[in-house]
């Protein structure tokens, strides 16, 4: 099968990109022909059709000049360069199916119009809440907000949900309203939701049930190539040092709850150590805070490649996912499970569907450093319990999140899209 993957970024920027690149690589290993379409970007590796990619445009932070803002808004609403570019790629690659990921803003849904015109069956994996929330995250002012779900996007304006800015929030509300009125995403016959939580919100917003398909992400269950055969069989995880740290790996931003985690480490006592891998807008502020309230106990590793992240996970007593927003299905949880490491997570979004409290990890309320500190202390003081949780987590990874299972189901989704397109 000839599969065209479409995403605005084509390098490992975040979870959506990591999933897309990993699934494309796995599909290629099965004999599928793979091509990519996205935005031109200095961090992209070379791609066969990159001469037809639309120009790079930076939207975070937003342009300051009036001309820059007008250009960005136009690109978000409808991008002729994206439509023309993907049309040229389709003419040359001749895909059997297009698999879309995050196309918002930099590409716009104009790519779906071009795919529809070319008669290419299209499916779309939803990595966030953009189709039902103009600001992606079901957040407003740092708090959970679902006012726009199944309702008008005017709430994004009244709540100033984009960085507290009236102008930015108005732009996003107009974008979502126009795209909804045009049925801009209607050509995607299947909307793949990695979590039941996201699927439920899509249904609540009025999307047809026959378009919604829940499909877990996958993880390489042989993620640890240096461990013994027992780990590969899902039997046991190698022992970690008694002083194994708590590990956080991800974007250092407000919705990820890193500040709450640092507060919890400070409260958990002098034996609790935290290692943070990643970067983001709050890093400098939180480095200062950690040095002040937990001196010498928080280490910052910056952005690491996958092998280094996996090595860090394997050294951990537990991986922390202290998010204060409705996470969809973060891959870091699946990677921790594959490494046989328990996860301490909050009770928001798709996290409770991943982490079974007391079995494969611990669940705590969001924005509650005291409860998070208690969970951290519990696993630090009881390494045998932590190892037992890790072993059960590994078994879940092997049974539920295996790569071949995911690819088989994805092939079925493609086949359905092809059949529907005749």
N, C-alpha and C positions, 0 to 999 in steps of 0.2 A: 504494500500500500504506500502511496505517496502522500506524506503528511506535511502540511505547512503550519509551523508554530508561529504565532504572532504575539508579540509583547513589546511594550514601549522600550524597555531596557533589555539588552541582550548580554549582559554580563552579570556576575553574581552580586547583585545589589542588595537583594533581600530574599525573603522566603519564596515569593512568587517566581522570581528568576531562578532560584536554586531548584525548585520543583520542575519548572519547564525544561531547564538544561538537563537535569537528571533523567526525566522521563523521555526526552528526545534521545539521549544517549542509549537508554535501555531499549527503546524502540528500534534504533539503528542496529543494536546487537542482535535483534530478532530478524533482521533482514529488511526492515522498512526503509524507504527512501525519505530522508528528512531534509527540509529546508526551513529557513527562518526569515521573518520580516519584522523589523522594528525601526526605532529611531537611530540615526547616525549618532555615535557617541565616542568620545576619545578612549573610553575604557573597553569598547567592544573589541573582541578578537576579529580577525578577518572572516567574512561570510561571502558565499558565492554570489549573492545578489545585492551586496551592500551598496552598489552604485545607484540603486533605485530607492534607497532608504530616504525618508524625509530628513531635513536638516535638524541638527541638534538644537533644542531650545530649552533653556533653564527656567523652571517654574518654582523651584524651592531654593533660595527665596524668590519671591515674585519680582518681575521687572519693576524698576522704579519710574522710568520715563513713561509719558503718556503713549508714545508710539509703541514702546515695548509692551505695555499693558494691553493696548488694542490688538497687537499682533498675537499675544498669548491668548486673549479671549477668543479671537477668531479661530485660532488653531484648536482650542478646546471644543468649540461648537461644531466645526466642520473643517477638516483639513484636506484641501485639494491635493497637496503634495503626497499625503498618505494614501488617498484614494487612487491617484495616478500610479504611485509607486507600487502598491500591492497588485494593481491591475497588470503592470508590466511583469511582475514576478509570477503571477498566475499564468500569464501567456507563455512564459518560458519554462516554468517548473511543472505545470499541469497537475496540480494536486488533486487527489481523490477526496480529501477532506481538509478543512482548515480547523485548527485547534487554537482558539483565542485565550488569552490570559488577561493581563492588565493592559488595556488599550486606551484607557481614559486619558484625557488631556493631550498628551504629546502626539498621539495618533488620532484619537477621536473615533466615534463609531462610523465615520466615513468609510473605514476599511470593511465594515459589514455590508455597506451598500455596494461596494465594488465586488465583494465576494458573491453577493446575491445576483448582481448583474451578470457575473461570469458563470453562475450556476454551480458554485462550489458549496457542497454541504458543510455546515459550520456548527461546531459545538464550542462552548465557552466554560472554562473553569473560573469560578468566582473565588478570588483570594481575599476578598473583603466585602464591605457592605455598600459599595458605591451605587449600585442600582436602586437602593432603597434609602440611602443616606448621602446627601451631597458631599459631606466631608469625610466619607469612607468609614468612620469609626464608631458610629452610634454614641458619640460624645458631644457634649456642649459645655463649655466652661470647665472642662476637666471632669465632668460628672456624666454618668450614663444617661443617654437621651434616646428615646425611640419615637419622638413626636411625629417624625416624617414617615414612619412606617405605615403604609396604607393610607396616607393623608397627603396634604399639599406640602410642597417643599418650602412654603413661605416661612415655616418654623425655623429654617436655617438662617433666615434673615433676622427674625425677631430674637433669636437666641445668640446671634453672632457667633455661630458655631465654628467658624474658621478663624482661629487665633484671636478671637474677640474683635475681629475687624468687620465693620459693616460692609465696606466695599468688597472684600474678599468673599464674605458670606453671600452677598448679593450675586456676585459672579457665579458662584457654585450653584446657587438656587436657580438662577436663570438657565445655566447649562443643563441641570437635571430636568427642569421643566420642559425645555425645548426638546430634549432627547426623548422624554416620555411622550410628549405630544406627537412626535414624529414616528414613534415606535422604532427608534433607532437600533435597538438590540433585538428586534423581533426575528431577524434571520437566523439567530443562534437557536437551533431546534432543541438543543439540550443545554441546560444550565447546571453544571456539575458543582455540587456543594460538598466540600470536604468534611463538613460537620452537620450533624442533625440540627444543631442550634441555628445555623445559617439557613438551612432548608426550611425550618419552621418560620423564620422571619420573612423569607421570600414568599411563602404561602400566605402569611398574614398580610403582606403587602399587595396581594391580589394576583400573583403570578400563577399560571395554570399548573396544576399538579403534574400533568403529563410532561411538562418541560423540565421538572426538577428531578435530579438524580443525585443521591448521596453516594459519594465514593471517597473512602479514606485515601489520604496520601500514602506513600510507601517509603520504606527505608531499606537500605542495604543491610540485610541481617548478618552479612559477613563484614560489617563495618570495621571490625577490629582484626586486621590481618596478622597481628602479632600474638594473639592469644591462643590458648591451647584448644584442643579438640572438644573439651568439655564445654567451653563457652560457645563454640560454633554449634554444638548440639542443643544449646539452650539449657544446659544442666546447671552451670554455676558460673559465677563471675569471679575473676581473679581478686584476691584480697587486696584492698586498698590500705594505705597506711592508716594507723589509728588516728592520725591528725589530718586526714583527708579534708580538703576545704569544701565549702559550699561554692558552687559555680553558677554564674549567670553568663549567658552568651546571647547577645542580641543587640538591638539598637538602643542606645542610651537616650531615651526620650520619655516624656512625662507619662504616656499611656502604659509604658512597660513597668512602672512601679519600682524602678531601681532605687529611688530615694527611700521608699518604704523598706526595701531590703537592707539598705545601709543602716537605717534606724534599728531594724531588727537585729542585725549583727552586733550593733553597739549594746543592745539590751541582753543579748544571749550570753555575754560574758567573755572573758579574755581568751578562752580556748577556741572561740568561734572565729574562723577566718573565711574571707570571701575573696574569690578571684573573678574579675569581670573581664570578659572578652567582648570587644565591640567598640563602637564609636557612635557619636551622635551629638545633638545640640546641647545636651545637659552635662556633657562629660566634665568640663572644667568646673562648673558649679558643684557637681557632686564629688569631684576629687577633693575640693576644699572642704566640703561637709564631712566626708569620710575621714580626712586627716584631723579634723577637729573633734569628732565624737567617737571615732574608733581608730585612734592612731596606730599605724603599723599593722593593722589587721585586714586592710582592703588593698588588694593588688590589682593593677590595671594593665591589661595585656594589649589593648587596642584591637584592631582588626586582624584576625588570624585566618590562615587558609584552613580548609576543611580538615586536613590531617592533624593540624595543631589543635583545632577545636575538639576533635575526637579524642586526642591524647589527653587534653585537659579534662574532658568529661570522665574518662576512665580513671583519673586520679581523684575524683570527687567522692565525698560521702553522699552528696545529693546535688541535683540540679534544681535551681530555684526559678520559677516562672511567676513572679509576683504581680502580674498584669492587673491594671485597674480599668481595663476596657474588655469588651467581649472578644477575646481571641477566637480565631476561627479554628484552625488546627495547626498550631506551630510545629514546625519540623524539629525544633530542638527537643521537644518531648519525645518524638519518635526516635531521634538519635540517642537520647539518654537511655530509653528502653532497650535499644539494640545493643548498647554498651553494658547493659545490666545494671543501670544506675537508677535509683528511685527519684521521683520528682516531687517537689513541694510546689503546689500551684494554688491559685485562687479559684473561687467558685464561679467564675464568670465565663460566659460564652461556651465554647466547645471543650474547655478544659475538664469539667467533671465527666465528660464522656470518654476522656482519655485516661485520667488518673482515678483509680479506684481507691478511695480514702481508706487507709489502713492496710491496703494490699500491695499496690504498686507505687504507693507514695502517700502523701498527706495533702488534704485540701484545707485551706484557711480562708477566712473572709478577706475581701480586698481592702486595701487601705487600713490594715490593722497590724502594726508592727509588733504589738504584744503577742498576738496569736502566732504570727510568723516566727517570732523569736522562740516561742514554746515548741513549735514544730522542729525548728532547727536544733534546739537543745535536745529534744527527744532522740533524734537520729544520731547526733554526735555522742550522746551518752550510751547509746545502745547499738553498737556496730553490727551485732548479729541480726538485730531486727532490720537494720538498713540493708544488709546483704540479702536477707530473705525477701525483702521488697524488690530488690534489684533482680533477683532470680525470677520472681514472678513477672516483673516488667519485661524481662528478656523473653519469656515465654509468650507474652502478649505480642511482642514485636514479631516473633517467628510465626505466630498463628494468624494475626490480624493484618499486619502491615508488610507482608512479604511482597517483593517486587513483582513476581510472576502473577500473583493473584490480582494485583492492581492492573497490570498490563492486559490480562485476559478480560477484565471488566471494561477497560477502556476500549479494547478492540470491539466489544459488544456494543458500546455506545456509538462508535464510529459506524458499525454495520447498520445500526438502526437509523442513523442520520442518512446514510447512503440509500437505504431502502425507501425512506420517506421522500428523498429527492428523486426517486425513480432511476 
